[in-house]
Amino acid sequence: MRSVTYSMNVSLDGYIVGPDGDFNWTGPDEDVFRFWIDEIRGVGVHLLGRRLYETMLYWETADQDPSLDDSMLEWAALWNPLPKVVFSTTLSSVQGKARLASGDVAEEIERLRSEPGEGDIAIGGATLAAQAAAAGLIDEYRAIVYPVLVGGGIPFFPRHERRVDLELVETRTLGSRVVYLRHRVAR
């Protein structure tokens, strides 16, 4: 069965964006960008909330930007053909290899798990991940932890009323600034 993974950049105090909605502290260096390229290779479909989808729209046409370096072109070449499912109540259409979800995230994950396919089912966006976590559907949490305290904002980890035990699977220092933590949900 395909694993459901939740990966995002996160501040040391646990937020994906600060209280003002800013995430400029997550600008990746070459090592971190290379890490994300390697991560996306293992993804078969990506589930996104509206905010993350709108942030990632840049990549739909980025390959036409003559200032992009080889790593950025490689990312665009991997990201653009990747099937994406966007969860939004405000969008009426999406671009590229994306489609709007018609059901809730739990129904979509169960549907994707029942279909033949390769690669992980990745979730991006804390609100969407919280819904999947509440249904007990996240198999791995993957955090790229930045050495910054932002003091509030949107939390990486969903807030819910049940305990979730995790097993440390991998840790890695990336570049000189960030640490990758990969935990599997203990079942």
C-alpha positions as CSV (number, residue, x, y, z in Angstrom):
1,M,0.0,0.0,0.0
2,R,1.2,3.5,-0.9
3,S,2.5,5.5,2.1
4,V,1.1,8.9,2.9
5,T,3.8,11.4,3.8
6,Y,3.6,15.0,5.1
7,S,6.7,17.1,4.3
8,M,7.3,20.8,4.8
9,N,9.8,23.4,6.0
10,V,9.2,24.2,9.6
11,S,10.6,26.7,12.2
12,L,12.3,25.3,15.3
13,D,9.2,26.4,17.3
14,G,7.0,24.4,15.0
15,Y,5.5,26.7,12.4
16,I,5.4,26.5,8.6
17,V,4.6,30.3,8.3
18,G,5.0,33.0,10.8
19,P,2.2,35.0,12.4
20,D,2.2,37.5,9.5
21,G,2.0,34.7,6.9
22,D,5.7,35.1,6.0
23,F,8.0,32.2,5.2
24,N,11.0,34.0,3.8
25,W,13.2,32.2,6.3
26,T,12.7,29.0,4.3
27,G,14.7,30.0,1.2
28,P,16.7,26.9,0.4
29,D,20.4,26.7,-0.2
30,E,21.6,24.3,-2.9
31,D,21.9,21.4,-0.5
32,V,18.3,21.8,0.7
33,F,17.0,22.3,-2.9
34,R,18.8,19.1,-3.9
35,F,17.1,17.3,-1.0
36,W,13.7,18.4,-2.2
37,I,14.5,17.2,-5.8
38,D,15.4,13.8,-4.4
39,E,12.2,13.7,-2.2
40,I,9.9,14.5,-5.2
41,R,11.4,11.6,-7.1
42,G,9.6,9.2,-4.7
43,V,6.2,10.9,-5.0
44,G,3.5,9.4,-7.2
45,V,0.8,12.1,-6.5
46,H,0.8,15.3,-4.4
47,L,-2.2,16.5,-2.4
48,L,-2.1,20.3,-1.8
49,G,-4.2,22.8,0.0
50,R,-5.1,26.0,-1.8
51,R,-2.4,28.2,-0.3
52,L,0.4,25.8,-1.1
53,Y,-1.0,25.2,-4.6
54,E,-1.0,29.0,-5.3
55,T,2.6,29.2,-4.0
56,M,3.7,26.4,-6.2
57,L,2.0,27.8,-9.4
58,Y,5.2,29.6,-10.1
59,W,6.7,26.3,-11.2
60,E,4.1,25.7,-14.0
61,T,6.0,28.2,-16.2
62,A,9.4,28.5,-14.4
63,D,11.2,26.5,-17.0
64,Q,10.7,29.5,-19.4
65,D,12.7,31.7,-17.0
66,P,16.3,32.1,-18.5
67,S,17.7,32.9,-15.1
68,L,17.0,29.5,-13.6
69,D,19.9,27.3,-12.7
70,D,20.1,23.6,-13.5
71,S,18.7,22.5,-10.1
72,M,15.6,24.7,-10.6
73,L,15.1,23.4,-14.1
74,E,15.4,19.9,-12.8
75,W,12.8,20.6,-10.1
76,A,10.4,22.0,-12.7
77,A,10.9,19.0,-14.9
78,L,9.9,16.7,-12.0
79,W,7.2,18.8,-10.5
80,N,5.2,19.8,-13.6
81,P,4.3,16.3,-14.8
82,L,3.5,15.1,-11.3
83,P,-0.2,14.5,-10.7
84,K,-1.6,16.9,-8.1
85,V,-4.9,17.0,-6.3
86,V,-5.9,20.4,-5.0
87,F,-8.4,20.8,-2.1
88,S,-10.1,24.2,-2.2
89,T,-13.6,25.6,-1.6
90,T,-12.7,28.9,-3.3
91,L,-10.9,27.8,-6.6
92,S,-13.0,27.0,-9.6
93,S,-10.2,25.7,-11.7
94,V,-6.5,24.6,-11.5
95,Q,-3.6,24.4,-14.0
96,G,-1.2,21.9,-15.3
97,K,-1.4,18.3,-14.0
98,A,-3.6,19.3,-11.2
99,R,-7.3,18.6,-10.5
100,L,-9.7,19.9,-7.9
101,A,-10.8,17.4,-5.3
102,S,-14.4,16.6,-5.2
103,G,-14.5,14.8,-1.8
104,D,-12.7,15.1,1.5
105,V,-9.0,14.2,2.0
106,A,-9.8,10.9,3.7
107,E,-11.9,9.8,0.8
108,E,-9.3,10.9,-1.7
109,I,-6.5,9.1,0.1
110,E,-8.5,5.9,0.3
111,R,-9.3,6.1,-3.4
112,L,-5.6,6.7,-4.4
113,R,-4.5,3.9,-2.2
114,S,-6.9,1.5,-3.9
115,E,-5.6,2.4,-7.4
116,P,-2.5,1.0,-8.9
117,G,0.3,3.4,-8.7
118,E,3.9,4.0,-7.8
119,G,5.4,6.4,-5.3
120,D,4.2,8.0,-2.1
121,I,1.0,10.0,-1.7
122,A,2.5,13.3,-0.5
123,I,0.5,16.0,1.4
124,G,1.6,19.6,1.5
125,G,-0.2,22.2,3.6
126,A,-0.8,22.1,7.3
127,T,-4.5,22.4,7.2
128,L,-4.9,19.6,4.8
129,A,-2.4,17.5,6.7
130,A,-4.3,18.1,9.9
131,Q,-7.4,16.6,8.3
132,A,-5.5,13.5,7.1
133,A,-3.9,13.2,10.6
134,A,-7.2,13.4,12.3
135,A,-8.4,10.4,10.2
136,G,-5.1,8.5,11.1
137,L,-4.0,8.5,7.5
138,I,-0.5,10.0,7.7
139,D,2.3,7.3,7.7
140,E,5.3,9.6,7.9
141,Y,6.1,13.1,9.1
142,R,9.1,14.7,7.4
143,A,10.2,18.0,8.7
144,I,13.0,20.3,7.4
145,V,13.7,22.3,10.5
146,Y,15.1,25.8,10.2
147,P,17.0,27.5,13.0
148,V,14.5,30.3,13.5
149,L,11.8,31.0,16.1
150,V,8.9,32.8,14.5
151,G,6.7,33.0,17.6
152,G,3.4,31.8,16.0
153,G,1.6,31.3,12.8
154,I,0.4,28.0,11.2
155,P,1.7,25.0,13.0
156,F,3.4,22.1,11.2
157,F,1.9,19.5,13.5
158,P,-1.9,19.2,13.6
159,R,-3.6,19.9,16.9
160,H,-5.9,17.1,17.8
161,E,-7.0,15.3,20.9
162,R,-5.1,12.0,20.5
163,R,-1.6,10.9,21.1
164,V,0.4,9.7,18.1
165,D,3.6,7.7,18.8
166,L,6.4,8.1,16.2
167,E,9.5,6.2,15.4
168,L,12.6,8.1,14.2
169,V,13.6,6.7,10.8
170,E,16.2,9.2,9.6
171,T,17.9,12.4,10.5
172,R,20.3,14.4,8.3
173,T,22.0,17.8,8.5
174,L,21.5,19.7,5.3
175,G,23.7,22.6,4.4
176,S,24.8,24.6,7.4
177,R,21.4,25.7,8.5
178,V,18.8,23.0,8.6
179,V,18.1,19.5,9.9
180,Y,15.8,16.9,8.3
181,L,13.8,14.7,10.6
182,R,11.8,11.8,9.3
183,H,9.4,10.0,11.6
184,R,7.1,7.0,10.9
185,V,3.8,6.7,12.7
186,A,4.1,3.7,15.1
187,R,1.2,1.4,14.4
